[in-house]
Amino acid sequence: MSHFDEKYLTTLSQQLCREALTYQPDVGRAREILFVSDGTVTDSSKVNPIVKWAVVERNKKLYLRLDTETGPYGQLELSHIGEWKGRAFATDGVLKLISEMPSNWKVLADPSRFATTYRKDPKAPSFVYSEALDRTIDWAPYKLNLAEALDKKHYEGKTAAVAISACDRPEYFQQAALSLVQNHGLFENYAVFVFVDQPLDGSKMAKHKEVLALTAKILPRAVRVIRPRNFGCGRQLVDIRRQMFDNLGFERAFIFEDDLVVSPQYLQYCENLLGWGQGAYGNIGAVQGFAETTLAPSLHKLAVHRVQPCLYSWLGYLMPKVTWDKIKEFMYTYEDLFLQTEYSKRPFKSIRNWFLQRGKHVGLPEGANALQYGTVLKYRIKKYLEEVPSGQDGATFMAMHCQGLIRLCPAVSRLKYIGEYGIHSTAARWRSHGFDKLVSAAFEEDETRKTFQVQEAGEGFAWLK
C-alpha cells in the first residue's frame, strides 16, 4: 500500500504531462522533453534519449525514474523550490528537470502540505491548485453570527439593510458616510451596519481609530462590527453578505465600500431600479447607481432614464436575498478554496482556472422574459471570461453569470468613485484606468422615477467602458 495519497500521486503525474520541461542530463546539452500519460517520453536527442518515465516510491519518498532504451538511467526528487534534481545511476552525475513555472510544482513538493491544502469542489471535480498555497489561517475563532450577537432592536421590523465596508481610510470614509446620510430615510428604512476591518499594516491603527470615531459621529445609529484581525477585502465582503442574508434574513441589502460618494437620491434610485427590473425581467440579480461614464453633462437629461447590463466595478450595489440564495454556494466554495490565507496571497492562477471550470458550460441567460446582453457586451463578456479578476468582485460576477443573472447600471452614474489610493490602487493606476475622468450626477426626480429604458445594442455605448 502506498504511503502517499492517491489524489497526490494522480496530480503529480498529471502535472508532469501538462507542460514541457527542460531536461539537463549529466552529459550533454539541456533540451526540452515531454512526458506522456502512457509512461513514454518524447525526446528528440540522439544521445541517450529518455524513452520512459515512472513515479516510484522508496523508503517513504517519491522519485521520478527516467529510462533510456538500455534501461534505468537515473532518478530525481522534487525539491521545495519546485525543481526536479537527482543523479544518473552509472555516472553519479547531476540530472535536473526545470519548469518555466516552478510555482506549479511547489504545491506538490511537500505531500503532507498538499494533503492539508487540497480541497475538493464536487461541481468542478477535475480542479486542482495551480500554485502553492500560502500559510492557512485558522478562521474558526473569528466566526460570527450577528443574529446571536445583536439585540433585535437594531434590525427588527426592517426588511432591508445598508452595509458599509471600511478599514483605515478615514478621509474617504467621511465623504462616503456624509453622502449616505443625505439620503432621505436612511435610518428609518434601513438597518445600517459598518464593518471595520483591522489594517494589515499595524502602523495604520490610528487611521482605523479615526474611522471608528467618524462612525460614531456621522452614523450614530449604525451597528459597528469591528474585526478582531485583518479579514481582507474578499473575506470581509463575503461575510457581510452572510450576515445580511443568511444570519439576519434581510430581503435586500446595499453593499458599500468606503471610497465612494453617492447622490442624495441614491438609495431610492436603486430601489426603484431593482423593483422595475424584477418586474420587467426574470434575471435581474442586482442593480447599482455607478457606471464608468464620461458622458458630457449636457447629455445627461437625454440618458437619465437609461440603464444597461454591466460587467465591471461592483460599487454601491443593491442585491436581493433571492439572488444571494442562488449564488451563495459558489461564493462559499470560493471562500473555502481560496480565502484561507491572507487575501493578498490568494492563489490567483488557481482561482481563474476554477472560474473557467465552473463557467465553461454556461450559456446565455434563458427564459421567456430574461434580459439578454447586447452585441457589444456579449463580446466583452467573452474577453472578460478569459481572465476574470480573482477577487471577490470577479467571484460575484462569475456566481451570477453561472445562474444567468444580470446586474443593471445606469447610463449616467449617480455615484462618484474616489478611491485613488488603497490596497488595490495607486494614483498612477487610478489615472491609467481613467477614473479621474469619470463623471456623476444627481437628479431629484430619481426619488420617484419608476420607469427605465434598457440601452439597446448598437444604440450608443460611448459612455460605458
Phi, psi and omega per residue, in radians:
M1 nan 2.364 -3.087
S2 -1.222 2.510 3.072
H3 -1.321 -0.221 -3.014
F4 -1.895 2.588 3.120
D5 -1.073 2.388 -3.104
E6 -1.045 -0.673 3.132
K7 -1.105 -0.658 3.115
Y8 -1.120 -0.806 -3.130
L9 -1.091 -0.724 3.130
T10 -1.119 -0.780 -3.124
T11 -1.128 -0.700 3.110
L12 -1.052 -0.798 -3.140
S13 -1.156 -0.711 3.122
Q14 -1.093 -0.691 -3.129
Q15 -1.170 -0.628 3.106
L16 -1.070 -0.622 -3.090
C17 -1.553 -0.017 -3.010
R18 -1.562 -0.378 -3.057
E19 -2.506 2.747 3.031
A20 -1.360 2.361 -3.127
L21 -2.032 2.578 3.085
T22 -1.516 2.094 -3.114
Y23 -1.752 2.105 3.074
Q24 -1.843 1.791 -3.113
P25 -1.336 3.019 3.107
D26 -1.243 -0.461 3.114
V27 -2.344 2.314 3.106
G28 1.793 -3.108 -3.062
R29 -1.497 2.722 3.055
A30 -1.195 2.616 -3.136
R31 -2.678 2.855 -3.137
E32 -1.587 2.317 3.065
I33 -2.248 2.715 -3.115
L34 -2.121 2.249 3.075
F35 -1.576 2.381 -3.127
V36 -1.947 2.552 -3.030
S37 -1.082 -0.348 3.135
D38 -1.479 0.116 3.099
G39 1.629 0.042 3.090
T40 -1.677 2.957 -3.115
V41 -2.305 2.385 3.021
T42 -1.652 1.952 -3.071
D43 -2.409 2.096 -3.062
S44 -1.452 -0.108 -3.089
S45 -1.149 2.523 3.087
K46 -1.685 -0.072 3.123
V47 -1.972 2.010 -3.132
N48 0.800 0.938 3.134
P49 -1.112 2.480 3.061
I50 -1.374 2.262 -3.073
V51 -2.059 -0.379 -3.124
K52 -2.444 2.733 3.059
W53 -2.471 2.753 3.072
A54 -2.805 2.525 3.015
V55 -1.608 2.083 -3.081
V56 -2.089 2.701 -3.090
E57 -2.054 2.224 3.083
R58 -2.464 2.252 3.087
N59 0.893 0.787 3.102
K60 1.101 0.431 3.037
K61 -2.210 2.674 3.122
L62 -1.848 2.471 3.106
Y63 -2.347 2.673 3.013
L64 -1.788 1.990 -3.141
R65 -1.652 2.331 3.109
L66 -1.986 2.318 3.134
D67 -2.048 2.502 2.949
T68 -1.743 -3.044 -3.123
E69 -1.132 -0.382 -3.119
T70 -1.623 -0.091 3.114
G71 2.308 -2.912 -3.119
P72 -0.990 2.305 -3.074
Y73 -1.883 -0.695 -3.123
G74 -3.057 3.043 3.091
Q75 -2.418 2.610 -3.087
L76 -2.255 2.681 3.098
E77 -2.125 2.513 -3.118
L78 -1.415 2.155 -3.118
S79 -1.545 2.964 -3.106
H80 -1.193 -0.294 3.130
I81 -1.623 0.094 3.081
G82 1.495 0.475 -3.137
E83 -2.120 2.377 3.038
W84 -1.490 2.254 -3.107
K85 -2.523 2.424 -3.135
G86 -2.916 -2.748 -3.052
R87 -2.288 2.587 3.000
A88 -1.393 2.417 -3.069
F89 -1.114 -0.737 -3.016
A90 -1.367 -0.736 -3.018
T91 -1.796 -0.248 -3.028
D92 1.112 0.281 3.098
G93 -1.300 2.771 -3.071
V94 -1.362 2.351 3.036
L95 -2.031 2.512 3.108
K96 -2.441 2.574 2.927
L97 -2.172 2.144 -3.035
I98 -2.081 2.299 3.106
S99 -1.760 2.564 3.033
E100 -1.280 -0.276 3.140
M101 -2.221 1.281 -3.092
P102 -1.051 -0.411 3.118
S103 -1.059 -0.486 3.093
N104 -1.121 -0.432 -3.070
W105 -1.714 -0.394 -3.091
K106 -1.049 -0.638 -3.138
V107 -1.159 -0.372 -3.131
L108 -1.717 -0.098 -3.066
A109 -1.189 -0.511 -3.135
D110 -2.089 1.790 -3.097
P111 -1.005 -0.629 -3.129
S112 -1.211 -0.659 3.089
R113 -1.172 -0.680 3.101
F114 -1.032 -0.742 -3.104
A115 -1.125 -0.596 -3.104
T116 -1.434 -0.430 -3.095
T117 -1.722 -0.245 -3.116
Y118 -1.305 2.234 3.079
R119 -2.255 2.478 -3.067
K120 -1.706 2.640 3.020
D121 -2.214 1.888 -3.109
P122 -1.003 -0.459 -3.122
K123 -1.512 -0.108 3.042
A124 -2.450 1.184 -2.966
P125 -1.081 -0.396 -3.126
S126 -1.582 0.026 -3.100
F127 -1.223 2.341 2.953
V128 -2.417 2.721 3.133
Y129 -1.155 2.476 -3.121
S130 -1.654 -0.196 3.131
E131 -2.585 2.948 -3.141
A132 -1.174 2.531 3.087
L133 -1.608 2.563 3.082
D134 -1.334 3.102 -3.115
R135 -0.975 2.241 3.136
T136 -1.379 2.393 3.125
I137 -1.705 2.435 3.042
D138 -1.420 1.822 -3.080
W139 -1.546 -0.105 -3.066
A140 -0.981 -0.723 -3.123
P141 -1.145 -0.256 -3.065
Y142 -1.822 0.145 3.133
K143 -1.141 2.415 -3.033
L144 -2.394 2.468 2.977
N145 -2.300 1.810 -3.076
L146 -1.112 -0.449 3.117
A147 -1.113 -0.512 3.113
E148 -1.557 -0.502 -3.037
A149 -1.541 -0.375 -3.025
L150 -1.809 2.613 2.920
D151 -1.270 2.351 -3.066
K152 -1.074 -0.301 -3.131
K153 -1.074 -0.374 -3.111
H154 -1.301 -0.356 -3.069
Y155 -2.494 -0.084 -3.094
E156 -1.102 2.360 3.135
G157 1.507 -0.114 3.124
K158 -1.743 2.357 3.119
T159 -1.768 -0.136 -3.102
A160 -2.411 2.737 -3.093
A161 -2.342 2.732 2.960
V162 -2.061 2.092 -3.133
A163 -2.069 2.272 -3.122
I164 -2.053 2.258 3.069
S165 -1.721 2.229 -3.101
A166 -2.470 3.007 3.109
C167 -2.696 -1.478 -2.981
D168 -2.433 0.613 3.098
R169 -2.166 1.289 -3.040
P170 -1.074 -0.576 -3.126
E171 -1.148 -0.576 3.064
Y172 -1.376 -0.799 -3.101
F173 -1.010 -0.695 3.136
Q174 -1.041 -0.776 3.124
Q175 -1.128 -0.731 -3.137
A176 -1.117 -0.821 -3.105
A177 -1.124 -0.754 3.140
L178 -1.104 -0.617 3.119
S179 -1.238 -0.617 -3.134
L180 -1.182 -0.687 -3.102
V181 -1.233 -0.223 3.042
Q182 -1.329 -0.219 3.110
N183 -1.357 2.174 -3.075
H184 -1.044 2.318 3.040
G185 1.315 0.412 -3.102
L186 -0.960 -0.992 -3.084
F187 -1.424 -0.402 3.125
E188 -1.291 -0.622 -3.049
N189 -1.765 -0.268 -3.036
Y190 -2.336 2.565 2.869
A191 -1.454 2.248 -3.020
V192 -1.937 2.322 -3.111
F193 -2.274 2.443 3.013
V194 -2.124 2.019 3.120
F195 -1.721 1.958 -3.057
V196 -1.853 1.920 -3.127
D197 -1.344 2.688 3.035
Q198 -1.361 2.391 3.084
P199 -1.114 2.483 3.046
L200 -1.239 -0.554 3.107
D201 -1.645 1.948 -3.082
G202 -1.044 -0.388 -3.121
S203 -1.233 -0.177 -3.115
K204 -1.727 0.256 -3.122
M205 -1.124 -0.535 3.098
A206 -1.113 -0.704 3.083
K207 -1.123 -0.690 3.101
H208 -1.026 -0.776 3.134
K209 -1.150 -0.589 3.075
E210 -1.093 -0.687 3.105
V211 -1.088 -0.750 3.128
L212 -1.102 -0.706 3.133
A213 -1.166 -0.696 3.114
L214 -1.154 -0.619 3.090
T215 -1.074 -0.819 -3.139
A216 -1.104 -0.586 -3.090
K217 -1.395 -0.821 -3.012
I218 -1.593 -0.604 -3.103
L219 -2.153 1.100 -2.998
P220 -1.114 -0.389 -3.114
R221 -1.698 0.115 3.119
A222 -1.407 2.599 3.006
V223 -1.456 2.179 3.104
R224 -1.682 2.213 3.054
V225 -1.983 1.896 -3.060
I226 -1.752 1.996 -3.108
R227 -1.184 2.397 -3.121
P228 -1.384 -0.168 3.061
R229 -2.690 3.039 3.113
N230 -1.259 2.117 3.081
F231 -1.578 -0.565 -3.021
G232 1.463 2.736 -3.047
C233 -0.965 -0.763 -3.059
G234 -1.132 -0.976 -3.118
R235 -1.151 -0.618 3.099
Q236 -1.015 -0.863 -3.049
L237 -1.349 -0.545 3.024
V238 -1.121 -0.767 -3.107
D239 -1.212 -0.584 3.086
I240 -1.001 -0.776 3.139
R241 -1.246 -0.541 3.029
R242 -1.056 -0.800 -3.128
Q243 -1.160 -0.815 -3.068
M244 -1.118 -0.770 -3.000
F245 -1.733 -0.934 -3.049
D246 -1.305 -0.735 -3.047
N247 -1.565 -0.743 -3.095
L248 -1.727 -0.276 2.984
G249 1.259 0.479 3.106
F250 -1.173 2.580 3.116
E251 -1.342 -0.504 -3.138
R252 -2.538 2.648 3.087
A253 -2.581 2.337 2.956
F254 -1.494 2.354 3.083
I255 -2.017 1.932 -3.124
F256 -1.999 2.587 2.903
E257 -1.864 3.075 -2.934
D258 -1.555 0.109 -3.042
D259 -2.054 0.866 -3.128
L260 -2.610 2.673 3.081
V261 -2.167 2.189 -3.059
V262 -1.861 2.797 3.101
S263 -1.273 2.802 3.126
P264 -1.129 -0.259 -3.133
Q265 -1.878 0.179 -2.937
Y266 -1.015 -0.863 -3.063
L267 -1.071 -0.792 -3.117
Q268 -1.234 -0.603 3.085
Y269 -1.019 -0.839 -3.126
C270 -1.169 -0.667 3.084
E271 -1.069 -0.768 -3.139
N272 -1.128 -0.726 -3.128
L273 -1.152 -0.734 3.126
L274 -1.126 -0.783 3.129
G275 -1.059 -0.761 3.110
W276 -1.145 -0.791 -3.097
G277 -1.094 -0.727 3.134
Q278 -1.210 -0.513 3.103
G279 -1.324 -0.561 -3.079
A280 -1.551 -0.506 -3.051
Y281 -2.375 2.756 -3.091
G282 -1.719 0.099 -3.049
N283 -2.387 0.559 3.063
I284 -1.505 1.915 -3.060
G285 -1.606 -0.428 -3.136
A286 -2.899 2.823 3.055
V287 -2.399 2.772 3.030
Q288 -2.627 2.826 3.141
G289 -1.744 0.189 3.137
F290 -1.852 2.454 2.988
A291 -2.558 2.581 3.095
E292 -1.401 1.425 -3.028
T293 -2.076 2.451 3.033
T294 -2.075 0.378 -3.121
L295 -1.052 2.284 -3.113
A296 -1.054 2.428 3.135
P297 -0.928 -0.534 -3.136
S298 -1.140 -0.308 -3.140
L299 -1.788 -0.016 -3.062
H300 -1.042 -0.760 -3.088
K301 -1.078 -0.527 3.136
L302 -1.271 -0.426 -3.034
A303 -2.053 0.165 -2.995
V304 -1.105 -0.434 -3.107
H305 -1.743 0.006 -3.052
R306 -1.542 2.502 3.110
V307 -2.413 2.908 -3.125
Q308 -2.779 2.639 2.998
P309 -1.015 2.538 -3.112
C310 -2.345 2.841 -3.081
L311 -1.984 -0.720 -2.878
Y312 -1.815 3.049 2.900
S313 0.865 1.443 3.074
W314 -1.423 1.615 -3.092
L315 -2.203 2.139 3.066
G316 1.036 0.820 -3.063
Y317 -1.649 2.694 3.094
L318 -1.930 2.131 -3.113
M319 -2.144 2.353 3.044
P320 -1.495 2.728 -3.135
K321 -1.061 -0.565 -3.127
V322 -1.078 -0.556 3.076
T323 -1.231 -0.833 -3.139
W324 -1.021 -0.692 3.134
D325 -1.067 -0.509 3.133
K326 -1.425 -0.512 -3.021
I327 -1.872 -0.117 -2.998
K328 -1.182 -0.535 3.099
E329 -1.049 -0.763 3.106
F330 -1.082 -0.830 -3.066
M331 -1.172 -0.664 3.130
Y332 -1.263 -0.575 3.054
T333 -1.168 -0.736 3.051
Y334 -0.995 -0.801 3.129
E335 -1.078 -0.780 -3.092
D336 -1.202 -0.684 -3.086
L337 -1.334 -0.639 -2.874
F338 -2.210 -0.202 -3.072
L339 -1.940 0.564 3.090
Q340 -1.556 -0.120 3.133
T341 -1.956 -3.038 2.975
E342 -1.062 2.457 -3.010
Y343 -1.036 -0.667 -3.106
S344 -1.213 -0.268 -3.115
K345 -1.874 0.337 3.089
R346 -1.111 2.663 -3.079
P347 -1.405 1.578 -2.991
F348 -0.982 -0.836 -3.083
K349 -1.152 -0.715 3.129
S350 -1.085 -0.708 -3.134
I351 -1.080 -0.807 -3.119
R352 -1.138 -0.653 3.084
N353 -1.111 -0.688 3.113
W354 -1.156 -0.750 3.072
F355 -0.955 -0.812 -3.097
L356 -1.120 -0.685 3.129
Q357 -1.171 -0.727 -3.135
R358 -1.195 -0.575 -3.019
G359 -1.766 0.045 -2.983
K360 -1.215 -0.387 -3.128
H361 -1.826 0.175 -3.097
V362 -1.459 2.292 3.093
G363 -1.828 -2.731 3.116
L364 -1.353 2.755 3.100
P365 -0.927 2.437 -3.097
E366 -2.001 2.831 3.117
G367 2.075 2.617 -3.061
A368 -1.058 -0.616 -3.100
N369 -2.020 0.515 3.102
A370 -1.375 2.306 3.058
L371 -1.291 2.298 -3.124
Q372 -1.791 2.703 3.014
Y373 -1.277 2.488 3.055
G374 -1.270 3.042 -3.063
T375 -0.997 -0.778 -3.094
V376 -1.132 -0.786 -3.114
L377 -1.247 -0.507 3.048
K378 -1.041 -0.739 3.110
Y379 -1.153 -0.767 -3.113
R380 -1.134 -0.649 3.112
I381 -1.110 -0.746 3.113
K382 -0.996 -0.781 3.121
K383 -1.208 -0.695 -3.103
Y384 -1.106 -0.699 -3.105
L385 -1.175 -0.337 3.122
E386 -1.208 -0.455 3.120
E387 -2.691 1.166 3.123
V388 -1.130 2.361 3.063
P389 -0.951 2.538 -3.010
S390 -1.496 -0.053 -3.120
G391 -1.353 -3.105 -3.069
Q392 -1.193 -0.443 3.020
D393 -1.083 -0.816 3.095
G394 -1.071 -0.688 3.119
A395 -1.137 -0.704 3.130
T396 -1.142 -0.716 3.077
F397 -1.055 -0.834 -3.108
M398 -1.105 -0.693 3.137
A399 -1.070 -0.771 3.116
M400 -1.234 -0.679 3.129
H401 -1.043 -0.721 3.136
C402 -1.156 -0.368 3.115
Q403 -1.732 0.052 -3.124
G404 1.257 0.391 -3.096
L405 -1.666 2.595 -3.074
I406 -2.169 2.542 3.056
R407 -1.854 2.342 3.132
L408 -1.737 2.467 3.013
C409 -2.389 2.828 -3.078
P410 -1.475 2.884 3.008
A411 -1.355 -0.500 3.095
V412 -2.028 2.040 -3.047
S413 -1.179 2.396 3.028
R414 -1.790 0.219 -3.086
L415 -2.412 2.396 3.089
K416 -1.849 2.153 3.127
Y417 -1.519 2.149 -3.039
I418 -2.040 0.125 -3.026
G419 -1.328 1.163 -3.086
E420 -1.166 -0.572 3.109
Y421 -2.351 2.712 -3.122
G422 2.886 -2.934 -3.119
I423 -0.986 -0.701 -3.050
H424 -1.905 0.222 -3.031
S425 -2.521 2.566 2.990
T426 -2.306 2.919 3.137
A427 -1.046 -0.680 -3.132
A428 -1.158 -0.763 3.132
R429 -1.155 -0.690 3.109
W430 -0.964 -0.837 -3.125
R431 -1.230 -0.657 -3.102
S432 -1.119 -0.515 3.095
H433 -1.494 -0.056 3.110
G434 1.349 0.272 -3.106
F435 -1.152 -0.447 3.141
D436 -1.258 -0.228 -3.113
K437 -1.797 -0.050 -3.108
L438 -1.258 2.612 3.127
V439 -2.133 2.681 3.079
S440 -2.442 2.916 -3.085
A441 -2.662 2.918 3.080
A442 -2.261 2.477 -3.115
F443 -2.374 2.140 -3.115
E444 -1.031 -0.590 -3.104
E445 -1.209 -0.155 3.082
D446 -1.078 -0.457 3.132
E447 -1.070 -0.574 -3.065
T448 -2.040 0.086 -3.115
R449 -1.160 2.163 -3.078
K450 -2.082 -0.240 -3.133
T451 -2.159 2.549 -3.090
F452 -2.417 2.879 3.106
Q453 -2.219 2.177 3.101
V454 -1.310 2.255 3.129
Q455 -1.139 2.162 -3.117
E456 -1.402 2.666 3.119
A457 -1.060 2.319 3.098
G458 1.419 0.006 -3.083
E459 -1.594 0.114 3.115
G460 2.118 1.714 -3.121
F461 -1.912 0.261 -2.994
A462 -1.014 -0.530 -3.057
W463 -1.551 -0.085 -3.139
L464 -1.889 2.292 3.113
K465 -1.491 nan nan
